[in-house]
């Protein structure tokens, strides 16, 4: 929601509940706008309307703010992609590639002497 939309919702709360912030405290208004901004304007406005039909008391942010659901980022997929990119860069570097191949050959020689446990 935009700042203008948040102010509009705050004005509507004032219209519906005349005793809400009757001292016109600017800090209260700033706090409400801060809390309203992450919400969805249309859904929050609809919920305020429902709330006004049901309650004679002014709302709190928890009563009316509705946020759109955003699925969590797939952090594991991002980490896998970063690791793949690091491997790709490492393979393109001839010096790193040479070191990797040397370590691979060393490991291979060590494993040749180990019996299978099958």
N, C-alpha and C positions, 0 to 999 in steps of 0.2 A: 504494500500500500504506500502511496506517496504521502508526503507531509501534509499536503492540502487535504487529501482524503481523511487523514487522521484528525485534522482540525475540524473537518465537517462532522465526523462521528462525535468528537468532543462537544461540539455545539449542539448536536442532537441530544446528547446526554443532559446538557444544561437545560434544554427545552423541556425534556421529559421529567427531569428531576430538579426543580428550581433550587432546592437546598444543597445540591451537589456543588461543592467548592464555592460556596456563596461569598467567601472572602476574596474570591478571584486571585488566589495565590498563584503566581506565575510558575513557581517550582512544581506545584501539583500538575499544572497544565503540561509543562515540559516532560515530567515523568510519564504522564498518560500518553503523550505523543510518542515518546521513546518506546513504550510498551506496545502501542498500536502499530507502529511501522512494520514489524515482521508479519503482521496478520494479513489476511486476504480481505480486501475492502468489502466486496459484495457479501461474502459469507459472514463477516463480522457485523455488517449492517443488518443482515437478516436475523442474526442471533440477538442483536440488541433489540430489534423489534419484538421477537418472541419473549425476551426477558421482560420488556416493558409491559407486555400483556399479563405476565405472571407475577410481577413483584412491584411493590410500592416503594422499595428501598433502592437507592442508587447502586449500580453495579460496581463490581471490582473488575480489573482486567480479566481475571480468570472466568468471570461470568460470561463475557461477550466475545473475547478475541478468538478467532478461528484461523489457524495456520494451515496452509495447504500441505499435504503430506509429500515429503521428499524422501525417496528411499535412500538409505545410507549408501555412501560410496563403497565400492568393493575395494577395500584397502589391500587385500591379498592380491587381487588382480593387478593393481598398480605396482606392488612390490615385485611381482613376477615380471612385469614388463620392464621395470628398472633393471632387474637382474639380467634379463635377456639383452638389454641394450649394453650393459657393462660387458657381457661376454662377447657381444659382437664387436665392440670397440677393442677389446683385448685381442681378439683374433686378427683384427686388421693391423695391429701393431706388431711388426716383425720381431722386435726384441722380446716382447712378452710371449709371442708365439713360440719362439725358440726356447725360452725358459720353461714354458708349459710342456713342450714336447720332451725336454730333457727330464723333467720331473715324472712325466708319464712313463718314459722308458725305464727310469730308475725304479719306479713302483712295479712295473711289469717284471723286471729282473728279480725283485724281491719275492714276488708272488709265484714265480716259476718253481721255487724250492719248497713251496708249501703244498702238502698233500691235500687232496680233496677229502672232505669228511663224509661223503656219500656212502 
